[in-house]
Amino acid sequence: MKKWIFTVSFIIFSSLILGQTQVKPDYYLVFFKDKDTTKFDTAHPELFLSPKAIARRQLSNIPITAQDFPVSGKYIQILRDSGYNVLLTSRWLNAALIHETDSTKLLKLKDFYFIDTLGLEKFRQPKDSTVEQVKYSVVIDSSIYPKKWEMAYNYGIALAQNKLLNIPLMHALGYDGKGVVIAVFDAGFNSVNTLKAFKPLWEEHRILGYYDFVDRDTSVFSSETHGLMALSTIAATTSKFVGSAPKASFYLFRTEDENSEYPIEEFNWVVAAEYADSAGVDIISSSLGYETFDDTTWGYTYENMNGNYAISTIGADIAASKGIIVVVSAGNSGDNQWHYIGAPADGDSVIAVGAVTYEGNPTYFSAYGPSADGRVKPDVAAVGSWTTVISPLGKPTVASGTSFSAPTVAGAVACLKQAHPDRSNMEILRALQMSGDHASDPDNRVGYGIPDIYLAHLILKRYDMKSFDPKKDKIIIKPSDTTTSK
């Protein structure tokens, strides 16, 4: 069975076929020079974004730009009329995915006036190579934690993994993800539409949509089971198992082909993120990562893990720039030759999650940071060794990997977002880091450590994350800052 941290890369054949990136044999990305701005303008975003997506931008004063416009329908039609099979488009990358086996037709693409010969390179702007490690000074009084409170759920055998992040206390306060929308990207969600553990999602109309970007249809429930298990750590509700955000709402997207490892899956990831953005999603939870490829000549190097190279990292950071909280697996390569984090975990605006045991120790397989440009990675860590999940048979079982620590954290973040709907994604990211048990001394295995979601909640209640300067400011949480009710 193949590993569940998928690894891919890509080759740019700029010397042969200008403006194209091969992402799978016979599959190419074609980049455009511009967009047709006659049909859309920034004054009327309701034509291409949902009200929730517009509100998310307004919350963080994020401008709506031509990057948000759809790809030019005129250019797509010209390609199709010329005999090219256009499969998917990306508005953020201003690109289209085509399937073509005729090399002469590929060479002719450079003659189209709207093809951008820079391709993906235009997104790879140089970054400052001198990155200073951020550390936080956090002082808390142990009495901030309420002594008497009742659990809102019977967590069963999922109690320990939730308790490590102090999630049950947030649930007891009424913050269990209600009203927060999470998009889960994975390789398939087999039986999620039939298993009893997910029945409340359907009865309460909290499955808002689903799509298979691999086969370009809606058959997400007949493919692999990995997404089922990842989703269960957040959403499952049974008498013996409760996830980290059991009242959240979801979009389910299949972006990964479990039968192969090709860079086309990174493009699927970006297109899914765009769909999530325009639908108004609050959080992306992705248990996928990209490092090497079946054909090693297409593989990334560690130097490429600089937050500005891999196509999925570029897409993840753009998603974050739109106000989405992006939570991803750090990777399961800690015990092999690569051993570093993969993309998009290297993104500077994403929450990369490592794996620890129930005792809080780093697992042997959890990928190492930092990013190639020296930033702290992973950002935080959660239980990823023998994590309790729901099996394809609908029963609680265990599985290991950062594939399961990441969605657990995504659910915890949903609780924070519910409690603080007026806080931006970057404010929540920073509070999460500050609440970690390694906040004052982050390392390359667990980053800022195991987050305490209740502490992050108190930090967000008291402090303005936008103006906080970790070089000057100290987080001090006293009993007067606490509450045992909304």
Buried (B, 14 or more C-beta within 10 A) or exposed (E): EEBBBBBBBBEBBBEEBBBBBBBBEEBBBBBBBEBBEEEBEEEEBEEBBBEEBBEBBEBBEBEBEEBBBBBBEEBBEBBEEEEBEBBBBBBBBBBBBBEBEEEEEBEBBEEBEBBBBEBBEEBBEEBEEEBEEBBBBBEBEEEBBBEEBEBBBEBEEBBEBBBBBBBBBBBBBBBBBBEBBBBBBBBBBBBBBEBEBBBBBEEEEBBBBBBBBBEEEEBBBEBBBBBBBBBBBBBBBBEBBBBBBBBBBBBBBBBBBBEBBBBBBBBBBBBBBBBBBBBBBBBBBBBBBBBBBEEEEBBBEBEBBBBBBBBBBBBBBBBBBBBBBBBBBBBBBBEEEBBBBBBBBBBBBBBBBBBBBEEBEBBEBBBBBBBBBBBBBBBBBBBBBBBBBBBBEBEBBEBBBBBBBBBBBBBBBBBBBBBBEEBBBBBBBBBBBBBBBBBBEBBBBBBBBBBBBBBBBBBBBEBEBEEBEBEEEEBEBEEEBBEEEE
